[in-house]
Amino acid sequence: MPPRPTKKILALHGYAMNRDGLRAWLPPLETALQDGAEFVYPQAAIEVPAAEVRAMLDRYQMSLPETKIGAGQNWCWYRATDEKPPRYSGLAESLDQLQRFCDSRGPFDGVLGWSQGAAMAAMLAAAQQNGGGYDFGLRWLVLCGGFMPGAALVKPWFETPLAFPSLHVVGKKESEFMRRRAVQLRHAFVDSAWLETPLGHRMPVNLPRYMQRIAAWMALQLKE
């Protein structure tokens, strides 16, 4: 039997991270999927000031070595304003950036996103189906620590349910606000699965049982 062709998976890092940080988390998935998948990591283009990184760490009760803050290491796909609803500064530019990336490095079978990267992944799917003018070629999504985007610009994109298989990985100890937005995001999809971890706003990279379940779901999608 000839070897199964490798399929590419777009991997979107979270707010104040970079592509190398996400790459360091995913070897368990790469190992589990073996030669059937290749993760490809674009780099967001909007730099996050060090003061905002420290504020985020305080808000989520997270820690990060000082060597990982500043010096061109902290990036994001958009910056949310304090307006209600918020405005996502830089979002249009990031959508265009990712369209160019998918055109040049694809095709991509699916997308995995963490935190803001998960929200961004959902917006890619919504823009592909309902936004007009975008085609990222995506078929399915893994949304880890994701949340329903709140910007008025993208609200119309989510009015029609999204016809993509999706896996939503959410921590049991997430804040009530973040869990509510995670549930809202799940309900935006016609075909969604839910995986709850015992963590807060953290990806279960050190919990093999949960990484294996993520990999198993992805393997099913890759067989389609």
N, CA, C and O of each residue as an XYZ file, in Angstrom:
896
protein
N       0.852     -1.193      0.000
C       0.000      0.000      0.000
C       0.888      1.244      0.000
O       1.801      1.345      0.820
N       0.637      2.193     -0.905
C       1.459      3.403     -0.928
C       1.259      4.218      0.340
O       0.190      4.161      0.948
N       2.283      4.982      0.751
C       2.151      5.786      1.971
C       1.058      6.833      1.828
O       0.830      7.385      0.751
N       0.395      7.087      2.935
C      -0.657      8.094      2.936
C      -0.034      9.475      2.726
O       0.953      9.798      3.386
N      -0.576     10.291      1.834
C       0.008     11.618      1.619
C      -0.096     12.480      2.871
O      -1.093     12.437      3.592
N       0.940     13.255      3.110
C       0.955     14.152      4.260
C       0.016     15.326      4.014
O       0.031     15.938      2.946
N      -0.798     15.630      5.017
C      -1.699     16.776      4.935
C      -1.207     17.869      5.876
O      -0.710     17.591      6.967
N      -1.350     19.095      5.444
C      -0.855     20.225      6.221
C      -1.932     20.765      7.162
O      -3.114     20.826      6.821
N      -1.485     21.153      8.351
C      -2.363     21.741      9.358
C      -1.825     23.112      9.721
O      -0.671     23.245     10.127
N      -2.650     24.120      9.578
C      -2.286     25.474      9.972
C      -2.323     25.561     11.495
O      -3.294     25.122     12.110
N      -1.286     26.118     12.114
C      -1.201     26.195     13.574
C      -1.014     27.652     13.987
O       0.005     28.267     13.671
N      -2.008     28.203     14.697
C      -2.032     29.630     15.032
C      -1.763     29.839     16.518
O      -2.512     29.359     17.368
N      -0.698     30.554     16.816
C      -0.319     30.811     18.209
C      -1.254     31.822     18.856
O      -2.041     32.488     18.184
N      -1.147     31.919     20.173
C      -2.013     32.804     20.933
C      -1.443     34.197     21.108
O      -0.356     34.517     20.626
N      -2.207     35.017     21.813
C      -1.834     36.404     22.100
C      -0.543     36.443     22.909
O      -0.373     35.677     23.858
N       0.356     37.333     22.531
C       1.641     37.554     23.215
C       2.586     36.370     23.095
O       3.568     36.291     23.833
N       2.310     35.455     22.185
C       3.201     34.329     21.911
C       3.911     34.564     20.586
O       3.883     35.663     20.032
N       4.540     33.520     20.097
C       5.078     33.500     18.746
C       4.999     32.067     18.231
O       4.659     31.147     18.975
N       5.311     31.892     16.969
C       5.129     30.562     16.371
C       6.035     29.515     17.008
O       5.666     28.343     17.086
N       7.220     29.929     17.465
C       8.116     28.958     18.094
C       7.553     28.463     19.425
O       7.747     27.303     19.790
N       6.857     29.335     20.148
C       6.244     28.917     21.403
C       5.191     27.849     21.192
O       5.135     26.874     21.942
N       4.347     28.022     20.169
C       3.334     27.003     19.878
C       3.988     25.730     19.349
O       3.570     24.623     19.691
N       5.003     25.887     18.524
C       5.702     24.716     17.985
C       6.264     23.845     19.109
O       6.273     22.618     19.004
N       6.729     24.478     20.175
C       7.297     23.727     21.301
C       6.246     22.919     22.052
O       6.592     21.981     22.771
N       4.966     23.265     21.898
C       3.882     22.560     22.590
C       3.387     21.324     21.851
O       2.810     20.431     22.473
N       3.595     21.252     20.553
C       2.848     20.282     19.750
C       3.565     18.988     19.381
O       2.980     18.191     18.649
N       4.795     18.719     19.836
C       5.391     17.414     19.529
C       4.512     16.216     19.885
O       4.538     15.233     19.145
N       3.719     16.238     20.996
C       2.854     15.074     21.251
C       1.864     14.811     20.117
O       1.577     13.658     19.797
N       1.347     15.871     19.514
C       0.420     15.690     18.393
C       1.173     15.246     17.147
O       0.705     14.379     16.410
N       2.340     15.841     16.910
C       3.130     15.456     15.742
C       3.508     13.980     15.814
O       3.453     13.271     14.809
N       3.892     13.520     17.008
C       4.265     12.113     17.185
C       3.062     11.196     16.988
O       3.164     10.162     16.328
N       1.927     11.575     17.560
C       0.732     10.736     17.466
C       0.231     10.622     16.031
O      -0.246      9.565     15.618
N       0.337     11.703     15.279
C      -0.155     11.704     13.899
C       0.879     11.156     12.925
O       0.559     10.875     11.770
N       2.117     11.004     13.387
C       3.218     10.424     12.618
C       3.395     11.147     11.288
O       3.492     12.374     11.250
N       3.437     10.391     10.207
C       3.741     10.998      8.911
C       2.503     11.503      8.181
O       2.597     11.962      7.042
N       1.347     11.420      8.829
C       0.124     11.791      8.128
C      -0.180     13.266      8.129
O      -1.090     13.715      7.432
N       0.584     14.044      8.919
C       0.269     15.467      9.043
C       1.539     16.275      9.238
O       2.519     15.797      9.808
N       1.501     17.489      8.760
C       2.597     18.443      8.954
C       2.007     19.744      9.486
O       1.165     20.359      8.831
N       2.443     20.162     10.664
C       2.009     21.440     11.212
C       2.853     22.560     10.607
O       4.075     22.452     10.508
N       2.184     23.626     10.208
C       2.864     24.781      9.624
C       2.473     26.001     10.444
O       1.293     26.221     10.719
N       3.471     26.796     10.835
C       3.283     27.825     11.855
C       3.517     29.227     11.288
O       4.669     29.645     11.175
N       2.478     29.954     10.935
C       2.666     31.356     10.563
C       2.944     32.213     11.799
O       2.603     31.838     12.921
N       3.559     33.351     11.574
C       3.886     34.280     12.657
C       3.001     35.517     12.551
O       2.971     36.173     11.510
N       2.280     35.837     13.624
C       1.492     37.073     13.628
C       2.419     38.278     13.476
O       3.600     38.209     13.818
N       1.881     39.370     12.966
C       2.712     40.523     12.607
C       2.553     41.723     13.531
O       3.215     42.740     13.326
N       1.682     41.631     14.555
C       1.439     42.767     15.451
C       2.165     42.504     16.768
O       1.872     41.525     17.455
N       3.106     43.370     17.118
C       3.885     43.160     18.341
C       3.106     43.648     19.563
O       2.445     44.686     19.516
N       3.192     42.886     20.655
C       2.517     43.222     21.909
C       3.532     43.863     22.852
O       4.565     43.257     23.134
N       3.264     45.079     23.350
C       4.191     45.720     24.289
C       4.378     44.884     25.552
O       3.465     44.178     25.980
N       5.558     44.968     26.137
C       5.883     44.168     27.322
C       4.907     44.421     28.465
O       4.550     43.492     29.189
N       4.471     45.673     28.637
C       3.535     45.985     29.724
C       2.223     45.233     29.550
O       1.630     44.794     30.536
N       1.761     45.077     28.322
C       0.522     44.338     28.078
C       0.712     42.844     28.323
O      -0.209     42.164     28.776
N       1.894     42.338     28.025
C       2.171     40.926     28.298
C       2.082     40.662     29.796
O       1.462     39.688     30.223
N       2.700     41.529     30.593
C       2.687     41.340     32.049
C       1.267     41.472     32.605
O       0.897     40.756     33.535
N       0.478     42.377     32.045
C      -0.912     42.531     32.489
C      -1.716     41.270     32.191
O      -2.542     40.852     33.002
N      -1.477     40.671     31.041
C      -2.177     39.433     30.687
C      -1.793     38.306     31.646
O      -2.654     37.544     32.086
N      -0.509     38.201     31.969
C      -0.058     37.156     32.893
C      -0.714     37.308     34.256
O      -1.095     36.317     34.880
N      -0.848     38.551     34.722
C      -1.517     38.792     36.006
C      -2.991     38.402     35.937
O      -3.524     37.799     36.868
N      -3.643     38.747     34.833
C      -5.077     38.490     34.693
C      -5.373     37.001     34.723
O      -6.358     36.576     35.327
N      -4.533     36.205     34.080
C      -4.777     34.764     34.000
C      -3.972     33.970     35.024
O      -3.963     32.740     35.000
N      -3.289     34.694     35.935
C      -2.477     34.045     36.973
C      -1.498     33.061     36.348
O      -1.376     31.914     36.779
N      -0.808     33.539     35.328
C       0.182     32.745     34.616
C       1.563     33.338     34.856
O       1.692     34.478     35.303
N       2.578     32.566     34.558
C       3.949     33.045     34.702
C       4.703     32.831     33.401
O       4.387     31.932     32.622
N       5.697     33.666     33.180
C       6.535     33.585     31.992
C       7.897     34.156     32.360
O       7.962     35.244     32.931
N       8.977     33.466     32.053
C      10.299     34.014     32.355
C      10.499     35.376     31.691
O      10.015     35.613     30.584
N      11.205     36.256     32.368
C      11.464     37.584     31.807
C      12.162     37.491     30.456
O      12.016     38.374     29.611
N      12.918     36.422     30.259
C      13.612     36.250     28.982
C      12.650     35.998     27.825
O      13.042     36.076     26.661
N      11.370     35.690     28.149
C      10.363     35.444     27.115
C       9.467     36.658     26.879
O       8.482     36.578     26.145
N       9.813     37.780     27.503
C       9.015     38.999     27.365
C       9.859     40.063     26.678
O      11.010     40.289     27.048
N       9.276     40.715     25.670
C       9.982     41.766     24.954
C      10.946     41.214     23.925
O      10.955     40.018     23.634
N      11.751     42.099     23.385
C      12.784     41.732     22.400
C      12.206     40.965     21.213
O      12.796     39.994     20.740
N      11.037     41.417     20.737
C      10.451     40.814     19.545
C       9.902     39.419     19.721
O       9.827     38.664     18.752
N       9.509     39.045     20.951
C       9.027     37.683     21.199
C       7.516     37.579     21.369
O       6.982     36.470     21.392
N       6.824     38.689     21.487
C       5.395     38.670     21.837
C       4.579     39.309     20.718
O       4.739     40.489     20.406
N       3.700     38.503     20.122
C       2.970     38.947     18.936
C       1.504     38.547     19.047
O       1.143     37.683     19.847
N       0.662     39.187     18.233
C      -0.764     38.858     18.249
C      -1.356     39.067     16.864
O      -0.755     39.692     15.990
N      -2.568     38.517     16.696
C      -3.271     38.620     15.414
C      -4.114     39.886     15.333
O      -4.400     40.372     14.239
N      -4.513     40.420     16.477
C      -5.242     41.689     16.532
C      -5.161     42.198     17.957
O      -4.831     41.450     18.877
N      -5.466     43.484     18.138
C      -5.515     44.072     19.474
C      -6.922     44.609     19.695
O      -7.412     45.429     18.919
N      -7.566     44.141     20.758
C      -8.947     44.526     21.049
C      -8.978     45.847     21.806
O      -8.227     46.041     22.762
N      -9.841     46.745     21.379
C     -10.024     48.009     22.082
C     -10.955     47.802     23.274
O     -11.533     46.728     23.439
N     -11.097     48.834     24.102
C     -11.969     48.760     25.280
C     -13.413     49.130     24.966
O     -14.251     49.157     25.867
N     -13.713     49.414     23.706
C     -15.088     49.752     23.333
C     -15.993     48.526     23.493
O     -15.520     47.392     23.569
N     -17.298     48.779     23.542
C     -18.280     47.689     23.621
C     -19.300     47.870     22.499
O     -20.075     48.825     22.543
N     -19.331     46.989     21.495
C     -18.410     45.864     21.319
C     -17.010     46.346     20.958
O     -16.849     47.456     20.452
N     -15.998     45.524     21.213
C     -14.631     45.948     20.932
C     -14.369     46.034     19.435
O     -15.062     45.425     18.621
N     -13.366     46.796     19.111
C     -12.868     46.841     17.734
C     -11.542     46.086     17.710
O     -10.698     46.268     18.589
N     -11.365     45.241     16.704
C     -10.150     44.432     16.602
C      -9.175     45.119     15.650
O      -9.235     44.934     14.434
N      -8.291     45.901     16.218
C      -7.300     46.613     15.418
C      -6.313     45.626     14.797
O      -5.742     44.784     15.491
N      -6.122     45.738     13.500
C      -5.183     44.870     12.797
C      -5.781     43.587     12.266
O      -5.087     42.813     11.607
N      -7.068     43.339     12.538
C      -7.674     42.075     12.120
C      -7.684     41.921     10.602
O      -7.315     40.866     10.085
N      -8.101     42.960      9.886
C      -8.176     42.858      8.427
C      -6.807     42.545      7.837
O      -6.689     41.750      6.905
N      -5.770     43.180      8.389
C      -4.420     42.932      7.898
C      -3.988     41.490      8.171
O      -3.322     40.869      7.343
N      -4.372     40.960      9.340
C      -4.011     39.574      9.660
C      -4.765     38.582      8.781
O      -4.200     37.570      8.366
N      -6.029     38.861      8.494
C      -6.774     38.000      7.571
C      -6.106     37.973      6.202
O      -5.962     36.914      5.591
N      -5.700     39.146      5.726
C      -5.026     39.210      4.427
C      -3.681     38.486      4.476
O      -3.307     37.788      3.534
N      -2.959     38.660      5.589
C      -1.676     37.972      5.751
C      -1.859     36.460      5.691
O      -1.093     35.764      5.025
N      -2.876     35.954      6.387
C      -3.098     34.511      6.416
C      -3.632     33.991      5.084
O      -3.375     32.845      4.718
N      -4.370     34.825      4.360
C      -4.791     34.409      3.019
C      -3.573     34.226      2.124
O      -3.479     33.242      1.390
N      -2.638     35.175      2.184
C      -1.412     35.048      1.391
C      -0.610     33.824      1.830
O      -0.053     33.106      0.999
N      -0.557     33.593      3.141
C       0.194     32.448      3.663
C      -0.415     31.142      3.167
O       0.306     30.247      2.726
N      -1.729     31.031      3.236
C      -2.396     29.810      2.777
C      -2.233     29.617      1.278
O      -2.073     28.491      0.805
N      -2.271     30.703      0.539
C      -2.093     30.608     -0.910
C      -0.697     30.103     -1.266
O      -0.533     29.323     -2.204
N       0.310     30.554     -0.509
C       1.693     30.223     -0.850
C       2.184     28.932     -0.209
O       3.050     28.260     -0.769
N       1.641     28.568      0.968
C       2.149     27.406      1.704
C       1.157     26.246      1.761
O       1.502     25.161      2.228
N      -0.047     26.464      1.299
C      -1.065     25.430      1.369
C      -0.964     24.428      0.242
O       0.041     24.401     -0.469
N      -2.009     23.581      0.057
C      -3.293     23.673      0.770
C      -3.219     23.120      2.190
O      -2.403     22.252      2.499
N      -4.097     23.649      3.046
C      -4.204     23.210      4.429
C      -5.502     22.438      4.613
O      -6.565     22.873      4.171
N      -5.402     21.294      5.268
C      -6.581     20.468      5.507
C      -7.412     21.032      6.652
O      -8.640     21.076      6.575
N      -6.737     21.462      7.714
C      -7.427     21.993      8.882
C      -6.564     23.000      9.599
O      -5.470     23.341      9.150
N      -7.079     23.477     10.736
C      -6.359     24.487     11.512
C      -6.493     24.164     12.991
O      -7.558     23.758     13.455
N      -5.407     24.347     13.723
C      -5.401     24.274     15.181
C      -5.000     25.641     15.703
O      -4.007     26.217     15.259
N      -5.775     26.162     16.647
C      -5.445     27.453     17.237
C      -5.501     27.401     18.742
O      -6.289     26.659     19.328
N      -4.648     28.203     19.364
C      -4.639     28.320     20.824
C      -5.063     29.731     21.225
O      -4.492     30.706     20.735
N      -6.062     29.856     22.114
C      -6.502     31.117     22.707
C      -6.874     32.125     21.614
O      -7.816     31.881     20.859
N      -6.158     33.249     21.513
C      -6.498     34.179     20.441
C      -6.341     33.518     19.077
O      -7.073     33.834     18.139
N      -5.389     32.607     18.969
C      -5.237     31.865     17.716
C      -6.439     30.999     17.406
O      -6.761     30.780     16.238
N      -7.120     30.496     18.453
C      -8.350     29.726     18.239
C      -9.477     30.639     17.771
O     -10.238     30.278     16.874
N      -9.586     31.818     18.376
C     -10.580     32.784     17.908
C     -10.296     33.181     16.466
O     -11.214     33.336     15.661
N      -9.015     33.343     16.150
C      -8.630     33.696     14.788
C      -8.977     32.562     13.829
O      -9.451     32.810     12.721
N      -8.742     31.320     14.249
C      -9.093     30.177     13.410
C     -10.588     30.150     13.118
O     -11.001     29.883     11.990
N     -11.398     30.429     14.139
C     -12.845     30.472     13.934
C     -13.221     31.569     12.950
O     -14.121     31.390     12.130
N     -12.534     32.705     13.027
C     -12.823     33.788     12.088
C     -12.395     33.427     10.675
O     -13.034     33.860      9.716
N     -11.329     32.643     10.519
C     -10.956     32.176      9.184
C     -12.071     31.325      8.591
O     -12.445     31.498      7.431
N     -12.604     30.399      9.399
C     -13.691     29.545      8.914
C     -14.922     30.374      8.577
O     -15.558     30.161      7.545
N     -15.257     31.324      9.454
C     -16.432     32.165      9.221
C     -16.242     33.041      7.996
O     -17.173     33.227      7.212
N     -15.036     33.583      7.825
C     -14.765     34.409      6.646
C     -14.789     33.567      5.381
O     -15.240     34.029      4.332
N     -14.305     32.333      5.474
C     -14.315     31.440      4.317
C     -15.743     31.102      3.907
O     -16.059     31.085      2.717
N     -16.609     30.833      4.882
C     -17.984     30.431      4.565
C     -18.900     31.622      4.332
O     -19.696     31.613      3.392
N     -18.801     32.637      5.166
C     -19.805     33.705      5.164
C     -19.255     35.109      4.950
O     -20.028     36.053      4.792
N     -17.928     35.265      4.942
C     -17.352     36.607      4.914
C     -17.166     37.193      3.538
O     -17.091     38.413      3.390
N     -17.090     36.347      2.523
C     -16.927     36.837      1.167
C     -15.498     37.249      0.879
O     -14.897     38.009      1.638
N     -14.953     36.744     -0.223
C     -13.635     37.171     -0.653
C     -12.476     36.399     -0.062
O     -11.330     36.642     -0.440
N     -12.731     35.478      0.852
C     -11.659     34.690      1.459
C     -11.874     33.212      1.163
O     -13.003     32.722      1.138
N     -10.766     32.516      0.941
C     -10.823     31.063      0.792
C      -9.510     30.484      1.303
O      -8.508     30.455      0.587
N      -9.531     30.028      2.542
C      -8.331     29.466      3.156
C      -8.217     27.965      2.910
O      -7.197     27.358      3.237
N      -9.254     27.367      2.338
C      -9.220     25.950      2.009
C      -9.366     25.018      3.189
O      -9.032     23.838      3.083
N      -9.858     25.514      4.315
C      -9.927     24.716      5.538
C     -11.155     23.806      5.542
O     -12.202     24.154      4.996
N     -11.008     22.616      6.176
C     -12.130     21.678      6.289
C     -12.573     21.460      7.730
O     -13.731     21.113      7.961
N     -11.683     21.652      8.713
C     -12.010     21.369     10.113
C     -11.126     22.220     11.017
O     -10.133     22.801     10.579
N     -11.519     22.279     12.308
C     -10.818     23.145     13.255
C     -10.659     22.454     14.604
O     -11.548     21.729     15.048
N      -9.518     22.685     15.251
C      -9.301     22.358     16.657
C      -9.082     23.679     17.381
O      -8.121     24.396     17.100
N      -9.975     24.000     18.315
C      -9.976     25.303     18.981
C      -9.690     25.088     20.458
O     -10.565     24.654     21.207
N      -8.482     25.386     20.874
C      -8.021     25.161     22.250
C      -8.033     26.483     23.011
O      -7.354     27.436     22.628
N      -8.809     26.532     24.089
C      -8.912     27.782     24.829
C      -9.525     28.893     24.001
O      -9.205     30.066     24.195
N     -10.404     28.532     23.079
C     -10.994     29.509     22.169
C     -12.180     30.231     22.774
O     -12.689     29.847     23.827
N     -12.613     31.276     22.099
C     -13.735     32.088     22.571
C     -14.402     32.752     21.385
O     -13.776     32.981     20.350
N     -15.681     33.059     21.547
C     -16.445     33.710     20.487
C     -15.914     35.120     20.266
O     -15.879     35.911     21.208
N     -15.498     35.455     19.043
C     -15.045     36.817     18.779
C     -16.159     37.826     19.028
O     -17.329     37.553     18.761
N     -15.780     38.997     19.543
C     -16.785     39.976     19.919
C     -16.864     41.201     19.041
O     -17.725     42.053     19.258
N     -15.989     41.318     18.051
C     -15.950     42.526     17.230
C     -17.180     42.627     16.333
O     -17.637     41.631     15.772
N     -17.709     43.840     16.206
C     -18.885     44.059     15.364
C     -18.600     43.697     13.913
O     -19.494     43.250     13.195
N     -17.354     43.889     13.478
C     -16.987     43.607     12.094
C     -17.287     42.169     11.703
O     -17.727     41.910     10.583
N     -17.052     41.229     12.618
C     -17.175     39.810     12.264
C     -18.500     39.202     12.693
O     -18.786     38.056     12.346
N     -19.309     39.933     13.434
C     -20.573     39.375     13.914
C     -21.429     38.809     12.786
O     -21.982     37.724     12.963
N     -21.577     39.478     11.626
C     -22.393     38.904     10.546
C     -21.857     37.570     10.031
O     -22.622     36.753      9.518
N     -20.564     37.348     10.162
C     -19.982     36.102      9.669
C     -20.452     34.893     10.469
O     -20.415     33.765      9.978
N     -20.896     35.131     11.706
C     -21.303     34.035     12.579
C     -22.820     33.887     12.679
O     -23.304     33.085     13.477
N     -23.571     34.638     11.891
C     -25.027     34.552     11.964
C     -25.550     33.264     11.337
O     -26.598     32.760     11.738
N     -24.826     32.732     10.356
C     -25.160     31.438      9.768
C     -24.240     30.386     10.370
O     -23.021     30.557     10.328
N     -24.780     29.297     10.933
C     -23.925     28.276     11.556
C     -22.840     27.781     10.606
O     -23.067     27.629      9.406
N     -21.671     27.534     11.158
C     -20.507     27.159     10.363
C     -20.479     25.651     10.140
O     -20.546     24.873     11.092
N     -20.381     25.249      8.891
C     -20.471     23.836      8.516
C     -19.086     23.200      8.458
O     -18.694     22.644      7.432
N     -18.355     23.283      9.551
C     -17.032     22.677      9.676
C     -17.029     21.773     10.911
O     -17.515     22.194     11.960
N     -16.504     20.557     10.829
C     -16.274     19.801     12.063
C     -15.311     20.576     12.963
O     -14.311     21.114     12.487
N     -15.609     20.630     14.247
C     -14.761     21.396     15.163
C     -14.637     20.662     16.492
O     -15.589     20.049     16.974
N     -13.441     20.738     17.073
C     -13.185     20.219     18.413
C     -12.833     21.400     19.299
O     -11.928     22.172     18.983
N     -13.549     21.544     20.411
C     -13.361     22.660     21.335
C     -12.749     22.116     22.622
O     -13.380     21.334     23.333
N     -11.527     22.528     22.917
C     -10.790     22.062     24.091
C     -10.807     23.183     25.123
O     -10.236     24.250     24.899
N     -11.466     22.936     26.257
C     -11.740     23.999     27.231
C     -11.385     23.511     28.631
O     -11.682     22.372     28.990
N     -10.754     24.370     29.417
C     -10.390     24.028     30.781
C     -11.558     24.156     31.748
O     -12.315     25.126     31.702
N     -11.693     23.172     32.617
C     -12.763     23.192     33.619
C     -12.620     24.379     34.563
O     -13.615     24.871     35.096
N     -11.389     24.842     34.774
C     -11.124     25.935     35.701
C     -11.017     27.288     35.010
O     -10.557     28.259     35.611
N     -11.436     27.355     33.761
C     -11.517     28.651     33.084
C     -12.454     29.567     33.864
O     -13.320     29.099     34.604
N     -12.276     30.864     33.696
C     -13.202     31.806     34.312
C     -14.597     31.629     33.722
O     -14.753     31.132     32.606
N     -15.596     32.036     34.475
C     -16.977     31.918     33.993
C     -17.159     32.674     32.683
O     -17.857     32.207     31.783
N     -16.531     33.839     32.579
C     -16.637     34.651     31.364
C     -16.065     33.902     30.162
O     -16.690     33.847     29.104
N     -14.868     33.322     30.331
C     -14.232     32.630     29.214
C     -14.987     31.350     28.852
O     -15.098     31.013     27.673
N     -15.503     30.639     29.846
C     -16.276     29.433     29.541
C     -17.553     29.786     28.779
O     -17.949     29.073     27.857
N     -18.193     30.887     29.169
C     -19.406     31.305     28.471
C     -19.102     31.611     27.003
O     -19.866     31.236     26.113
N     -18.000     32.283     26.761
C     -17.639     32.609     25.378
C     -17.193     31.363     24.613
O     -17.375     31.279     23.398
N     -16.611     30.401     25.319
C     -16.247     29.138     24.672
C     -17.494     28.377     24.237
O     -17.526     27.798     23.151
N     -18.519     28.378     25.085
C     -19.782     27.722     24.741
C     -20.439     28.434     23.561
O     -20.972     27.782     22.663
N     -20.404     29.755     23.558
C     -20.950     30.511     22.430
C     -20.251     30.127     21.131
O     -20.888     29.985     20.087
N     -18.932     29.960     21.209
C     -18.185     29.585     20.008
C     -18.584     28.187     19.541
O     -18.746     27.950     18.344
N     -18.739     27.272     20.479
C     -19.151     25.923     20.095
C     -20.490     25.948     19.371
O     -20.670     25.253     18.371
N     -21.420     26.738     19.867
C     -22.747     26.791     19.270
C     -22.754     27.459     17.900
O     -23.761     27.413     17.193
N     -21.640     28.079     17.520
C     -21.548     28.680     16.188
C     -21.298     27.632     15.107
O     -21.362     27.941     13.917
N     -21.014     26.392     15.517
C     -20.688     25.326     14.570
C     -21.791     24.273     14.540
O     -22.387     23.948     15.567
N     -22.049     23.748     13.346
C     -23.066     22.713     13.179
C     -22.598     21.394     13.781
O     -23.377     20.685     14.419
N     -21.330     21.067     13.578
C     -20.775     19.764     13.969
C     -19.617     20.007     14.930
O     -18.479     20.190     14.499
N     -19.904     20.009     16.231
C     -18.871     20.350     17.211
C     -18.722     19.252     18.255
O     -19.696     18.612     18.651
N     -17.480     19.048     18.692
C     -17.172     18.138     19.795
C     -16.534     18.957     20.909
O     -15.923     19.995     20.655
N     -16.678     18.487     22.144
C     -16.252     19.240     23.330
C     -15.325     18.356     24.160
O     -15.686     17.232     24.509
N     -14.150     18.853     24.471
C     -13.201     18.131     25.322
C     -12.830     19.039     26.488
O     -12.210     20.085     26.300
N     -13.214     18.630     27.687
C     -12.946     19.437     28.875
C     -11.726     18.884     29.603
O     -11.646     17.686     29.874
N     -10.783     19.759     29.915
C      -9.581     19.378     30.651
C      -9.718     19.841     32.099
O     -10.599     20.648     32.397
N      -8.870     19.352     33.010
C      -8.948     19.790     34.410
C      -8.206     21.096     34.673
O      -7.989     21.452     35.831
N      -7.818     21.809     33.635
C      -6.982     22.997     33.768
C      -7.800     24.276     33.713
O      -9.026     24.245     33.610
N      -7.094     25.407     33.785
C      -7.685     26.705     33.532
C      -7.408     27.079     32.085
O      -7.609     26.272     31.177
N      -6.939     28.327     31.872
C      -6.650     28.780     30.508
C      -5.248     28.309     30.119
O      -4.307     29.097     30.020
N      -5.144     27.013     29.904
C      -3.881     26.386     29.543
C      -4.153     25.234     28.582
O      -5.155     24.527     28.696
N      -3.251     25.067     27.648
C      -3.350     23.921     26.748
C      -2.774     22.701     27.467
O      -1.757     22.825     28.149
N      -3.401     21.518     27.331
C      -2.991     20.354     28.130
C      -1.742     19.658     27.592
O      -1.740     18.442     27.397
N      -0.687     20.425     27.352
C       0.511     19.868     26.717
C       1.206     18.840     27.600
O       1.912     17.971     27.089
N       1.020     18.919     28.915
C       1.664     17.978     29.834
C       0.710     16.899     30.345
O       1.013     16.198     31.311
N      -0.433     16.773     29.697
C      -1.422     15.759     30.067
C      -1.624     14.826     28.873
O      -2.491     15.082     28.037
N      -0.838     13.746     28.780
C      -0.870     12.882     27.591
C      -2.258     12.389     27.216
O      -2.584     12.282     26.034
N      -3.081     12.087     28.225
C      -4.421     11.570     27.929
C      -5.202     12.540     27.050
O      -5.890     12.120     26.120
N      -5.101     13.827     27.340
C      -5.877     14.819     26.595
C      -5.244     15.109     25.241
O      -5.959     15.306     24.258
N      -3.924     15.139     25.172
C      -3.270     15.331     23.884
C      -3.574     14.157     22.958
O      -3.727     14.340     21.751
N      -3.661     12.950     23.520
C      -4.000     11.778     22.710
C      -5.425     11.869     22.176
O      -5.696     11.457     21.048
N      -6.326     12.402     22.975
C      -7.714     12.541     22.506
C      -7.811     13.598     21.409
O      -8.576     13.441     20.457
N      -7.045     14.662     21.543
C      -7.005     15.665     20.471
C      -6.459     15.033     19.196
O      -7.018     15.212     18.114
N      -5.359     14.293     19.335
C      -4.748     13.652     18.170
C      -5.698     12.650     17.521
O      -5.752     12.555     16.294
N      -6.446     11.902     18.332
C      -7.382     10.915     17.783
C      -8.474     11.595     16.968
O      -8.848     11.106     15.902
N      -8.987     12.717     17.461
C     -10.013     13.443     16.714
C      -9.438     13.963     15.398
O     -10.080     13.877     14.351
N      -8.219     14.503     15.463
C      -7.589     15.020     14.249
C      -7.335     13.903     13.246
O      -7.505     14.094     12.042
N      -6.930     12.741     13.738
C      -6.659     11.621     12.836
C      -7.909     11.223     12.057
O      -7.827     10.877     10.879
N      -9.065     11.271     12.716
C     -10.314     10.962     12.021
C     -10.578     11.958     10.899
O     -11.020     11.576      9.815
N     -10.308     13.230     11.156
C     -10.532     14.243     10.119
C      -9.561     14.059      8.955
O      -9.931     14.237      7.795
N      -8.323     13.703      9.272
C      -7.306     13.546      8.234
C      -7.600     12.366      7.315
O      -7.107     12.321      6.187
N      -8.400     11.410      7.790
C      -8.751     10.247      6.969
C      -9.829     10.567      5.946
O     -10.004      9.834      4.972
N     -10.548     11.656      6.163
C     -11.669     11.985      5.272
C     -11.168     12.349      3.867
O     -11.970     12.654      2.985
